[in-house]
Amino acid sequence: MNILVLYANPVETSFGAAVHSLIVERLRTKGHSVDDCDLYAEDFDPRLTRAERIGYHDSPANIESVRSYVERLQRADALVLSFPVWNYGYPAILKGFFDRVFLPGVSFKLVAGRTVPTLHNVKKVAAVTTYGGSRLAALLVGDPPRKIITRVLRATVKPGAPVSYLAHYSMNLSTPASREKFMAKVTAQMDSF
C-alpha cells in the first residue's frame, strides 16, 4: 500500500518526533511504500494567499501552487497523520495543508451547491497525536481535531474506509510508562495497518 504520512512537528527531539519515526519504521517494515511528508522539513507554506483564495474554485488551475502535494495525496492509498494538538487544534502548518491542498477538484467537487467527496483513492486513515491536557479537557471544548479526522476527513475519503484516532492525552503529566504504553499502541496499529 502507498501511504502518505503527514507529519507536523517542528521539534526533532520531541516525543512526537519519536512517534513519527516509529510510524514510518513500522509501516516500512510491514512492506508499505511510505511517502514521508514532514511539513516543517519541507518548509511547507501554510498561508493561503489572496490569489489562491480568489481562484479557489477554479479547478484544475487551483492546484498549481501546491501541485506536488496534490499529486502525492492523489497517489496515496492511505493517509497517516502525526501531529501534536496545540490549543485544541492542529498546528498551523497542518491546518494550512488542509486549506491549501484539500481543494475543489482534489478532495471534493461542488454539485448544485453541495460538496461531493472525491478523495476515494484513500482507503484507510489513521491519526496519531498528543495532547498536553486531559481527555476530559478536550471533551469539554469539543475535541475539534478528533471530530475533523473522524467525521470530516472520514466523509472525504473512500466511503466505508476505516479511520482510527490514537491520542496520548495529558502529555504534561506523562511518565516513561505512559509514553511506552502509547508507543506499544502505535506499534500495534501500524503493524496491522
Secondary structure, 3 states (H helix, E strand, C coil): CEEEEEECCCCCCCHHHHHHHHHHHHHHHCCCEEEEEECCCCCCCCCCCHHHHHCCCCCCHHHHHHHHHHHHHHHCCEEEEEEEEECCECCHHHHHHHHHHCCECCCEEEECCEEEECECCCCCEEEEEEECCCHHHHHHCCCHHHHHHHHHHHHHECCCCCEEEEEECCHHHCCHHHHHHHHHHHHHHHHCC
